[in-house]
């Protein structure tokens, strides 16, 4: 019944076009017959006649104790993890230990519960080594357009860099938001990041593992070695990747980049109706190295003719509440 239901609703579906249809149907028929057996019979077949099951049972026990890495323990081999594997029976696998993927541009939802966002034609792609984090972000109330959500999990076959590299050529995608615990293929990641930069599709990343405790959590969560945090900072800087520290910063940065595009320099004009806001903007810009260039004499004179008498023509510009 479980197998039949999964097949009927599409949760369990053969997606590897390299496998002949006859093979797929025989497999599905066998699966239906297996699930039709009483539970005790299924257990007997599993445990007494299937060495593969015993191996998975042992693996499951080890994984429960957070002591192994899926990528190292799954018997798929190095060749099977290569994306260009010539094996006709090779399957491009998302995960394991993930929620799946969502494509809002065509309404494709391979996700275990509510998808949050509605259809979108242009926006950001979220590619994350987490399940609940991207799920939460799809329910954001910050007017951030999202086109794709991919929960990469343990990256046993497909990796974050694979997804980014694929989506760069998608005209719907304007920027990338990543949550990373560990990078599988540094060279491929760098290549994808450079291609994204050339395509003017900025990458914003939350990288876990700044602290020793976060490193330990990353290992138990997805089996990822977080690595030296300073090295990742230098790596991201070299590739033009923007690193932020929180989901809020991630969404706000992506919203700006997705709508306005990446800034061409570090000169900013700030407008506010609060003197307090203007002072805080000035402090922040000074701290991060943003140039608040002051208006020229002619621009200042023009502003004075447009603003209330109590306003000061400066940058940041407090245009005051009477306006």
C-alpha distance (Angstrom), angle and dihedral (degrees) to the residues before:
residue distance angle dihedral
X1 . . .
X2 3.78 . .
X3 3.78 92.2 .
X4 3.81 92.3 45.6
X5 3.79 91.8 49.3
X6 3.78 92.8 47.9
X7 3.80 90.9 50.1
X8 3.81 93.1 46.4
X9 3.82 97.8 49.9
X10 3.78 93.7 39.8
X11 3.77 99.3 -114.2
X12 3.80 90.5 117.8
X13 3.77 107.3 40.5
X14 3.78 135.5 149.4
X15 3.81 106.3 -114.7
X16 3.80 100.6 166.0
X17 3.78 104.3 101.9
X18 3.81 90.1 -170.2
X19 3.80 91.4 73.4
X20 3.82 113.4 83.7
X21 3.81 114.4 -113.5
X22 3.82 91.8 -119.8
X23 3.81 90.2 57.8
X24 3.80 91.0 48.3
X25 3.79 93.1 49.9
X26 3.82 92.9 48.1
X27 3.78 89.1 52.0
X28 3.79 93.1 48.7
X29 3.81 91.0 46.6
X30 3.80 90.1 52.1
X31 3.79 90.4 48.1
X32 3.81 92.0 51.4
X33 3.82 90.7 49.2
X34 3.80 90.6 49.0
X35 3.80 93.5 52.0
X36 3.79 90.2 46.6
X37 3.82 89.6 64.7
X38 3.81 120.7 93.9
X39 3.80 113.5 -92.3
X40 3.83 93.3 -110.6
X41 3.81 91.0 53.5
X42 3.79 91.7 49.6
X43 3.79 91.1 50.8
X44 3.79 90.9 49.9
X45 3.80 92.3 51.5
X46 3.78 91.9 45.8
X47 3.76 99.1 48.7
X48 3.79 102.8 32.6
X49 3.79 103.5 37.4
X50 3.78 106.2 26.6
X51 3.81 118.0 73.8
X52 3.81 87.5 178.4
X53 3.80 89.5 60.8
X54 3.78 91.4 50.8
X55 3.79 88.8 52.4
X56 3.79 91.8 51.1
X57 3.80 90.4 45.9
X58 3.79 89.9 55.3
X59 3.79 91.4 45.4
X60 3.80 91.3 50.5
X61 3.79 90.1 52.7
X62 3.79 91.2 51.4
X63 3.79 93.1 46.4
X64 3.79 90.0 53.0
X65 3.78 87.5 63.0
X66 3.83 91.7 50.1
X67 3.80 91.4 -124.1
X68 3.78 103.5 124.4
X69 3.79 141.8 55.7
X70 3.81 115.5 -125.9
X71 3.79 91.4 -141.4
X72 3.78 92.5 56.9
X73 3.82 97.8 41.3
X74 3.81 102.9 42.0
X75 3.78 107.9 94.2
X76 3.81 96.2 -128.7
X77 3.79 100.5 110.8
X78 3.78 130.7 -140.1
X79 3.81 93.3 -80.9
X80 3.78 92.8 53.1
X81 3.79 90.2 55.7
X82 3.80 93.1 56.5
X83 3.79 112.4 103.7
X84 3.80 93.2 -142.2
X85 3.80 93.0 53.1
X86 3.82 108.0 152.2
X87 3.81 92.7 -150.3
X88 3.85 106.4 119.5
X89 3.81 89.4 -146.8
X90 3.81 93.1 55.3
X91 3.79 115.2 123.3
X92 3.80 126.3 -156.6
X93 3.81 100.5 -128.7
X94 3.81 126.5 -161.4
X95 3.80 110.7 -151.9
X96 2.98 136.6 -49.5
X97 3.81 106.6 -135.6
X98 3.81 92.9 32.5
X99 3.82 143.0 107.5
X100 3.80 98.0 -122.5
X101 3.78 130.2 -122.2
X102 3.80 142.9 -60.0
X103 3.79 129.5 -155.7
X104 3.79 108.0 -166.2
X105 3.81 93.0 -177.8
X106 3.80 92.3 70.7
X107 3.81 100.9 18.3
X108 3.79 95.9 -108.6
X109 3.82 110.5 156.2
X110 3.81 118.9 179.8
X111 3.79 93.5 166.8
X112 3.82 133.3 120.7
X113 3.83 97.6 -125.8
X114 3.81 144.9 0.4
X115 3.79 113.8 -15.9
X116 3.81 97.7 -151.0
X117 3.80 102.5 -153.7
X118 3.80 128.0 73.2
X119 3.81 129.0 -131.8
X120 3.81 116.1 -54.1
X121 3.78 134.2 -170.8
X122 3.82 98.6 -166.3
X123 3.77 131.4 19.9
X124 3.77 149.0 86.6
X125 3.78 130.6 -33.5
X126 3.81 116.1 -137.5
X127 3.81 112.9 -152.6
X128 3.77 111.1 176.7
X129 3.78 142.0 169.2
X130 3.78 88.8 -136.9
X131 3.77 140.3 69.6
X132 3.79 108.7 -151.0
X133 3.82 95.2 38.5
X134 3.83 95.7 63.7
X135 3.82 89.3 37.7
X136 3.81 89.1 56.9
X137 3.81 92.1 45.3
X138 3.81 91.7 55.4
X139 3.80 86.7 62.1
X140 3.81 93.6 53.2
X141 3.80 119.8 136.5
X142 3.81 95.5 -150.8
X143 3.82 101.1 98.3
X144 3.79 93.1 -111.5
X145 3.82 111.4 157.2
X146 3.83 111.6 -135.0
X147 3.81 124.3 -167.0
X148 3.81 102.5 171.6
X149 3.80 137.3 20.7
X150 3.80 119.5 -169.8
X151 3.78 124.1 179.1
X152 3.82 103.0 -159.2
X153 3.81 98.3 -174.8
X154 3.79 114.7 177.6
X155 3.83 94.1 -11.2
X156 3.79 94.6 -134.2
X157 3.81 91.4 163.2
X158 3.81 113.0 -6.5
X159 3.80 115.9 45.3
X160 3.79 136.1 -162.0
X161 3.79 89.8 -100.6
X162 3.82 90.4 53.8
X163 3.79 91.9 54.5
X164 3.81 93.9 46.2
X165 3.79 91.9 47.3
X166 3.81 90.7 51.5
X167 3.80 96.4 46.3
X168 3.81 95.8 48.2
X169 3.80 88.3 81.2
X170 3.81 92.9 49.9
X171 3.81 108.8 104.4
X172 3.82 90.3 -153.0
X173 3.82 92.1 65.4
X174 3.81 118.2 84.1
X175 3.82 101.1 168.6
X176 3.82 142.6 -3.8
X177 3.79 131.0 -119.7
X178 3.80 114.0 -163.9
X179 3.78 135.0 -173.9
X180 3.79 108.9 -164.5
X181 3.79 133.2 -176.0
X182 3.80 95.9 167.3
X183 3.81 138.0 -5.7
X184 3.81 116.7 -129.6
X185 3.82 101.0 -164.5
X186 3.80 112.1 25.6
X187 3.81 94.7 -174.4
X188 3.80 93.5 49.7
X189 3.79 91.3 45.6
X190 3.81 90.4 51.8
X191 3.79 91.1 48.3
X192 3.80 91.7 51.2
X193 3.81 91.5 47.0
X194 3.80 91.7 51.9
X195 3.81 90.9 48.8
X196 3.81 90.0 50.1
X197 3.81 89.9 50.7
X198 3.80 91.2 50.4
X199 3.81 90.0 48.7
X200 3.83 89.2 51.2
X201 3.79 91.7 -118.5
X202 3.82 105.0 134.1
X203 3.80 122.5 -146.2
X204 3.79 121.2 -139.5
X205 3.78 116.8 -171.7
X206 3.78 139.9 -169.3
X207 3.80 105.2 -157.7
X208 3.80 116.2 -167.0
X209 3.77 121.5 -150.1
X210 3.80 107.6 68.4
X211 3.80 90.6 130.4
X212 3.80 130.7 46.9
X213 3.80 90.0 -116.2
X214 3.82 91.7 52.7
X215 3.82 88.8 50.9
X216 3.80 90.3 54.8
X217 3.82 91.6 47.7
X218 3.83 90.9 50.7
X219 3.81 90.8 54.2
X220 3.81 93.0 50.6
X221 3.81 93.2 41.0
X222 3.81 102.8 50.9
X223 3.79 104.6 -8.9
X224 3.83 90.6 -106.2
X225 3.78 124.2 150.4
X226 3.79 103.7 -138.3
X227 3.81 95.8 -155.5
X228 3.80 130.0 -159.9
X229 3.79 107.4 -29.0
X230 3.82 94.2 -148.6
X231 3.79 89.5 56.2
X232 3.81 90.8 54.2
X233 3.82 90.6 49.7
X234 3.80 90.5 54.1
X235 3.82 91.0 43.6
X236 3.81 92.9 52.4
X237 3.81 93.0 44.8
X238 3.79 90.7 52.4
X239 3.82 91.2 52.6
X240 3.80 96.2 44.4
X241 3.80 92.4 -112.5
X242 3.81 117.0 153.2
X243 3.79 113.1 -134.1
X244 3.80 119.9 -157.0
X245 3.77 132.3 177.0
X246 3.80 105.9 -136.9
X247 3.81 142.8 35.0
X248 3.82 89.0 -114.1
X249 3.81 91.9 55.9
X250 3.80 88.9 44.5
X251 3.82 93.5 55.1
X252 3.81 96.2 42.2
X253 3.81 92.8 47.9
X254 3.79 91.5 47.0
X255 3.80 91.5 47.8
X256 3.79 90.7 54.2
X257 3.80 93.6 45.5
X258 3.80 94.3 43.7
X259 3.80 94.5 50.6
X260 3.82 104.0 29.7
X261 3.78 101.3 23.7
X262 3.79 126.8 -131.1
X263 3.83 114.3 -42.9
X264 3.81 114.9 -108.3
X265 3.80 94.3 -142.1
X266 3.80 144.5 -5.4
X267 3.84 98.7 -90.7
X268 3.81 114.7 111.7
X269 3.79 136.3 179.8
X270 3.81 112.3 -152.9
X271 3.83 125.6 -160.8
X272 3.81 125.8 -167.1
X273 3.79 140.5 149.7
X274 3.80 92.6 -138.0
X275 3.76 129.0 78.0
X276 3.80 88.8 -154.7
X277 3.81 91.2 54.5
X278 3.80 90.4 48.3
X279 3.81 91.1 53.4
X280 3.82 92.5 49.2
X281 3.81 91.3 47.9
X282 3.81 89.3 51.7
X283 3.82 91.6 50.9
X284 3.79 93.4 47.7
X285 3.80 94.4 47.4
X286 3.79 90.5 50.1
X287 3.80 90.8 50.7
X288 3.82 95.4 50.9
X289 3.79 97.9 37.1
X290 3.82 101.0 -106.4
X291 3.81 115.3 153.0
X292 3.80 114.2 -130.0
X293 3.80 95.6 -165.2
X294 3.80 112.9 -158.5
X295 3.82 120.0 -124.2
X296 3.78 119.3 -99.8
X297 3.81 120.5 -111.1
X298 3.80 92.5 -98.3
X299 3.83 92.7 48.0
X300 3.80 90.2 47.3
X301 3.80 90.6 52.9
X302 3.81 91.1 49.9
X303 3.80 91.2 50.3
X304 3.81 91.8 50.3
X305 3.81 89.3 58.0
X306 3.82 90.7 52.2
X307 3.81 101.4 40.9
X308 3.82 132.4 70.2
X309 3.81 114.8 -92.3
X310 3.82 91.8 -107.3
X311 3.83 92.8 57.5
X312 3.80 122.8 97.7
X313 3.80 118.4 -140.4
X314 3.79 100.7 -130.6
X315 3.79 142.4 113.8
X316 3.02 114.4 -75.5
X317 3.80 86.4 42.2
X318 3.80 116.3 -145.2
X319 3.80 99.6 -164.4
X320 3.84 89.1 -179.0
X321 3.79 130.1 -133.8
X322 3.85 98.2 -84.7
X323 3.80 88.5 71.2
